[in-house]
Amino acid sequence: MKSYIMKNTIILASIGIFSANAYSNGVVKNPLSFTNESLTRGVNFRQGFNYAQVGAGVSMMDLDGDGDLDILVAGGLNGEFGLYENDGSGFFTDRTAGSGFTLMPNVSGISAADYDNDGDLDIHVPGWKVPSRLYRNDGGLTFTEVGAFAGIDVDAPSLGAAWGDYDQDGFLDLYACVRTFTDDIEIENKLYHNNGDGTFTDVAVQLGVEAPGDPSCLPAFFDYDRDGDDDIYIGTDKGSQTGRMLHNKLYRNEGDGTFTNMTYAANAEAWLFCMGIAVGDIDFDGYFDMYLTNVPLGNKLLMYDGTSAAYVDETTAAGMASNITGWSTVFADFDNDTHLDTYVCNMQGLNRLYRGSSVWPLVDEASGAGVAVVNDVFCVSVGDVDGDNDLDMLVSTTNARVNLFINNSPDAKTNKWVRFDVVGEETNRFSVGTCVEVKTGDKTQVREVRSGVNYKAQDEYTLHFGLADAPMIDRVEVFFADGTYRKLHGAPMNQNWKLYPVSQLGDINGNGHIDWEELEQAISERTGKGNPISPGQEQFDMDGDFDIDNDDLILMGLGILEPTSH
């Protein structure tokens, strides 16, 4: 068991002094609470019998660039999509008609990425034994299907896909899983390298990451070893401890566009029927842990040990085996107490919501929280749809209306928080692959900007950090996807901030250098030392202390991008 679990607390809990779900670090917790508000908020979408492709995708993302989360759902009764525009307060209008999304039988997952670097999110949709699609975002919530032109319209039993810039050239690449040997189809997984011209080339075999012969369910791009580049983890179906033939795969990115199979060396093989992968740092050690769903043989919680550079199975200690057929799963801090909670979508059993805590074993609060769901559930997406700074959920279902669970948890309203939107360069505009660390006292949290997460789902791009009752944020460290780095301090809590790369600081008009006009604008918006800026002024904060004072003006006058032209 990991050392962060307090031995004295566990002993007290075991003799009945208090219950594990009521306390974390000695602080009483109120119950988690959600209400299903899909109908009242305008998301009236009925998903069909999606058993052939085991679920159809859900997503919450800002598709029109207005700063709030829109909703895209797949798998209607006749293969419909549902596109819903957010009015800014979490109420939605159906915009499906005229959007360009057409009927797709056996539609599978949804992921969102700006593959063409034009500043908006495009949509990839795998198909189950029908050609996969790529919808280019044309603005105004209209889309054009370009999968065949792009070269990623594989016709195979496809389930999940994820995006990441594996070679760090600024263009997002796509890893698409195939459940190989389904109905004797021998097509294997694809790693589509983005050519930068709207087309892709499959390099999976060339780079040795095709997971040959595996019936793969879903991939995850994330930086497991925290060396600054995204690695690839593959969830494999039909694995078992007894047969020991099929298992998950971990490919380490070597930073030069090549990969090394680290599955056994990192103890990441996880012999199971893997249908879901949650990624997050649940013990605050700076490395990403994984929660993997399975058939009733039991899910797995794999904790990464940075010292031994390997994963350790902590499922039993955490009490998270579940023992129901699980699908999508996600880590998220639903009560803003710093601890990541775990939501698990289940088939033939109620969903689970393990409340995050320093006290193990964790307790399932799904039923009391109102998110257990009776129908078979395959997919979940997480984001703040109503702008109240806690995390809501969009949860799929089978032959019933999709669930929009609005978070009403009391602790989420009283605990502190901070949210960050990471700004990328002219390429990789949404900065996929960037890791952000937030330190408060002796606790450091880390999140990564990811595209295509959970199982067939897309979460919001904003990085959300619960802060509990922390008196202040000591520092924020940003490890940008392109290898650059920033350290900031003094970030005011309970705000949503943008994090800019150094190359864009002071350069409001984006012309590559700092002009006199931009310096004059900074002077007019100067807040003075120690007086915090407001959201929208972050680009003038040259030294990362969340004010605009003479130090910032001097740095602007020097022209940190290049010598000023005036």
N, C-alpha and C positions, 0 to 999 in steps of 0.2 A: 504494500500500500504506500502511496506517495506521502512524503513527509508533511505536506501542507495540511493534511487532515489532522485535526486536533485530537490527540489521544484522550485527554481529559474529557473533552466534550462527548466523545463516543462512549466513554465509560458512564458518564452521567445519563446519557440518553438510554443506554442499555438497562439501567436500573429504574427507569421511569420518572426521573426528575423532570424531564421535558421531552416533548416529541420532536423528532428530527425536522419535520416539515414546518414547525412553528418558529424555529430559531436558525440564525446564521451568525456566527461569531458573537453569540449572546444577544442578538437583537431579535425581538419578536417580529414575525412577519404576518401581514394580513393575507388572506387567501387571494390567489389569482382569480381574475374575473373577466369574462368576455361575453358579449352578446352577439348573436347572429343577426346582422342587419342588412343582408343582401337585398331583400325586397325593398325595405324602406329607403335604402340608399341608391336604388335604381339598377342593381346588378341582377337582372332576372334572366339567368342563363341556366338551362337545364342540360346537363351532360347525359349522354346515352349509356348503353351497355358497352363499356370500353374494355371488356375482358380480353378480346383478341390481342390487343396491343398493350394489355395490362396498364390502363390508365392513359388519360390525355392531359396535356400540359396546362398549367396556370402560371400567371406572371403579373407582377406589379412593377411598373417602370414608367418613367417620364418620356412618353413617346412624342409629345408635341413641344417639349422644351420650355414649358411654362412654369416649372418648378414644383409640380405636384405629380402624384403617381396615378397613371392611368392603368387600366386593367385589360389584359388580353387573355381569353380563355379558349381552349380548343375542345373538340370532341362533342359537339352537339348531336342531337338525335339523328340527324341526316348528314353529319360531317361538317356542321357549321362551326365557324369561329364566332366569338363575341368580343367586340372592341368597345370599351366604355371610357368616355372622357371624364376626368375629374374636374369639378368646378372650383377646386381649391380648398374646399371644406370637407371633402370626402363623400360628396354626392355626385352621382354619375348620370351621363346621358349616353344612350346607345348610339355609337357612330359606325356600326358595322357596315351598313348600306353605303356603297360607294367607296369603301376603304381599300378595296383590292383584294381582300381576303375572300377566297372562293371555297366552295365545298371541298373537303378533303377526307375521303373515307379512310378509316384506320389511321387517322392523324395520331402522332405520338407526342413528342416533347415540344417545349418552347425555350429558346434562349435568345438573348438580346445583346448585340454588340455593334459598334460603329466600324464595320469592316472596311468601309470606303473612306473613312476619315473626313466626312463632310459635316460632322458635328451633331448628328442625330443617330438614334439607335435603330438598327435594322434587325430583322427577325429571322431566325433559322428554325425550321420545323422539320424534324425527322418524320419519316413515314414507315409504317409497319407493312413491308412488302408492297409499298407504293413509293414512287420517287420522292426523295426529300425536297423541300422547298427552301428558297432564300428570298425573303421579301425585303426589297430595298425601300427605305423610308424616303419618300419624296416630299415630306412636309405636309402640314395641314391634315395629319392623320390619314394620309393616303399612301399606298404602297404598291410597288410593282414586283411581280415574281420574276426572279432572274436566276433561279437555281441551275438551269441547263446551261445558260451562258457562262455562269461562274464555274461550272464543272464540279458541282457538289451535289448533283441530283441523283445520288446513288439509290438504286431500287433494291432494297434489302430489308430484312427484319430489323429495323433500327429502333432504338429506344431513346437513350440520352445522348447529349452532346454538350461540349463546353468549349469556351474560347480562351486563348492565352497567346501572348507574344513570345513563343518559345525561343526564337533567335534574336529577340530584342531589336528588330529592325523597324519598329514603329507600326507595323501592320499586324492586326490580330489574325492568328491562325485558328483553325477549327479541328478539334478532335471529335470524331463521330464514332460511337460504338455500334457494332453489329452483333446480333445474337447468332454468331456463326454456327452453321450446321442445323439451324432450324429448318425443317422440311428439306434437309439435305442441301441447303444453300451454303456454298463454301466461301462467300465473300467475307473478308475479315475487316477489322477496324481500320479507319482512315484517319490519317493526320494530314489535313489539307493546309499546305503552306500558302499563305497569302502572297500573290505575286505583285501586289500593289497597283494592279490595273483593273481590278474588279474580277479577276479570275484566280483560281486556286489550282495547285498541283499536289497530288497525293504523294507524300514522302514517308508513309508509315513503314513500309518494308525497308526502304533505303536506310532509315534511322533505327530500325529494329524495335519499333514500338507498336507493332500491329497485334500483339498478344495472340500469336498464331493458334488457331483451333479453339479459342475460348469463346463460349457464348456470353459475350460481354453485355452488361446492362447499362452502365453509366461510367463516365470519366469525371475526374476532378483535377483541374489545374490549381495548384497552390505550392507555395515555397516551403516544403516540409523541413528542409535543413537550414532555412533562413540565410542562404548565401547570395540572395539578390536576384534569382531567376526562378521561374515557375517550373515545377516538376509535374509529372503526370501520374495519377493513381487511377487504376481501373478496377471497377467492381464487377466480379465474374459470377455468373449464375451457375448453379448445379455443383458447387464445391462441397466437399464433405471431408470430415476428419478421417474417415475410414478409407475411402477410395484414394485420397491424397493424389489426385490427378489434376483437378481444376482448382484454381485459387486466384485471389486478387493479385494484381501486379503493381509494382512501384518502379517508375523510371526516373532516375535522377538526371536533371539537366546539368550538363557539364559546363554551360556558359559559352560554348563555341558552336552551338547548333547541333550538338550530339547528345546522346543519352546513354546511361549505364543502368542495367537492370539491377536494382538494389533490393528486390523483394525479400530474399532470404537474409541478406546482411542486415537489413533494417527490421527484420521480424514482422513484415507487413503482409504476409501471404494470406492470413485469415481464411481458413478453409470453411466457407459457408456459401449460402445462396444469397449473394450480396445484391440487394435491390435499392439501397439507399446509402449515401455517404454524407454525414455532417462533418464540417471542418471548423474547428475553433480551439482557442487556447483556454481550457477550463481550469487550469491550475496556475495561471499567471507566471509561467516560466519563460515566456517568449517564443515557445514553439507550438505548432498546431497539432492538436489531438484529433482523433477521428472516432465517430460513432457509426457503426455499420449495421444495417438491418439484415434480417435473415428469416428463414422459416421458423416454426416453433422450437427448433433446436436451440435458439437463443441468439440475440444480437450480441455485438462485441463493442466494448469501449477500449480503444487502443490509445494509450497515453505515450507521447513521445518523450524520451529521456535524452536530453541533449548531451549528457556526459557519455553515455554508451552509444549514442547515435542510433538508437533502436527503439521500437515500440514495445510497450509492456501492456499486457492484457489486465485491465483493472475492472472488468465487468462485474465480477462477483462482489468486490468491495463496494462498488458504486450502487449495486442493486438494480442494474439496468438491463438484465438479460431479456426481459419482457416476455419472451416465449409465446409470441403471436406472430403470424406472418406479416412482416413489416415491409414498407416501401419507402417513400420519401421520409427524410428526417432532417431536422435543422437545429443548430444551436442559435439561441437568441436570448437577450436579456429582457424579458418581458416586464419585469418589475423595477428595472433601473437600479438594481442593488449591486452591480458589478459581476455577479455570478451568472454564467450562461445557463439558461434553461434548455431543455431538450424536448422538442415536439416530435412525435413518431406517428406516421400514418400507418394504419393497420387494415388488413383484410381478414374477415372472419373473426373480428374482435374489435373492441373499442380502441380508439386512439389513446395515446399516452402523452402526458406532459410532466416530465420529471423536473421538479423545481430545483434549480441550482443552489448549492449550499456548500459550505466548508464542512458540514456534517454529513457523513456517509453512513448507511446507504441513503440514497435519494428517495423521495416519495413521489408517486404519481398523483398529480392533482387534476388530471384532465376532466374527470366527471364533475367535480366541484366547481371547476373553472368554466364549465359549459362548452368544452371543445372536444368531448369524447367522440361524438358522431356515431350514429348507428350503422349507416351504410358502409360498404367497402370503400376505402379511401386510398388513393395512390399518390397524390401530389399535394404539396403545400408551397406557398410563396409568402414571404414576410416583408413588411414595409410599413411605414407610417402614412396611411392613406388619408387620415383626417387632420394631419398637421398639429396634433396635440403632444407630440414628442414622446410617444411610446409606440411600441411595435404591434401592429395588427397582423392578421393572417387571412389569406385567401386559400381555402381548403377545398379540394375537389371532392367529388362524390360519384356514385354510380346510379344512373337512371333517376336522378334527382337534381334539384337546384344547387348550384355551387354555393359554398358557405363563405360569407365575408364576416369574419369574427373581429369585432371592434374591441380593443383593449380598454377595460374600465378598472383595471387592478388598482386598488387604493395606493399601494406603495409606489407604483409607477408615477402617480401624480405628485407625491411628496418627495421622492428621491430626486437627486440632481442628475443631470445628463449633459452630454455634449455631442454634436453631430458634425461630421466633416464631409464636404464634397471635394474630392481631389480633382484638380484641373490638370490635364495632360498637355503635351506639346501639340504641334500641328499634326503629328501622327500619334496614334493611340490617345485620342482626344479625351477619353474618359479614364485614362490612366489605369487600365486593367493590369493587375499584378503589383500595384503599389501597396506596401504595408505601412500602417500607421500605428505607432505605440503611444499610449497615454499613461503617464505616471502620476499617481496620487498617493502620497505617503510611501508606504513600503509595497504598494501594489502597482504592477504594470499590466495593462491590457493591450492586446494587439488585434487588429483586424486587417483583412486584405480585400482590395477591390477585386471582385470576381464576376465572371460572366458565364452563366449556365451553371446553376448550383442545385443542390438537393437532387431530386429525381424528376427530370422533365420539367424543371421549373426555373424561374428567374426571380430573384429577390431585388429589392431596390439597390441602387448603386451607392447611396449615402451610407457612410460608416457611422453606426450608432454605438455610443458608449454610455452605459449607466454608471453613475458615480456615487450612488448611495448618499452618505452625508459628508463626503469629503469636503474639507474647508477650502481647498483650492486645487487647481491642476498645476503640478510642479513643472512638467515639461511635456511637449509633444514632439515626437521624432517621426520624420517622414522619409521612408526609403522608397524613392520613386522607381517605377518600373524600368526606367532607362539607366539606372545605376546612380543617379544624383541623390543628394541628401540635404535635408533641412532640419534644424532643431529650433523649436519655438518654445517660449515660456510665457507664463502669465495669461494663458487663454481663459477668458471669462467663461464660466459655466452657464448652462441653460441657454445656449445659443447654437445656431447652425452656421458654421464657418466654411469658407472656401480655402483650400490649401493650394497655393500656386507654386510652381517650380521657380527656382532662382531666375531662370532666363526670362520670366515674364514679370518679375517684380518691377514696378514703376512704369512699365511699358503698357499703358492703358490702351493705346491705339494699335498695338501689336505690330509696329513697323520695325521691331528689332533693336531699337535704341531709345533712350530717354530724351525727350524733347523738352524745351523750355516750357511749352504749354502744359506738359504733364507735371513738371516741377511746380508751376504756378497753381495748378489744380491741387497738388498735395499741400501747398502752403495754405490755400483757402480751406482745406479740410483738416488742417492740423489740430490735433486734440491736446497736445502737450504731454510731457513725460508723466507716466502713471495714470493718465486719463484714457480709459480703453476706447478703442475704435468700435464702430458698429458694423454689423454684417454689411458688406458692400464696399468697405474701405480696405479690405485685406491686401490689395495689390500695392498700396502705398507703405505697408509695414515692412520696410526693407530689412530690419534687424530681428524680426520675429518676436517682438515683445508686446504686440497687440496695442500699440499706440502709434501716433504719428507725431514725432517730435523732431528737434534739430538733428539728432543722429540720423534719422531717416532722410531728412532733406539733404544733409551732407552727402550721404551715400547716393542719392539720386543725382545730385549735382556732379558727382564724380563719374556717374554713368556706369553702373556695374555691369551692364550688358556689353557695352563697348563705349569708347570715349564719345561723349556727347558731341553732336555735330555743330553746336552753337558756341 
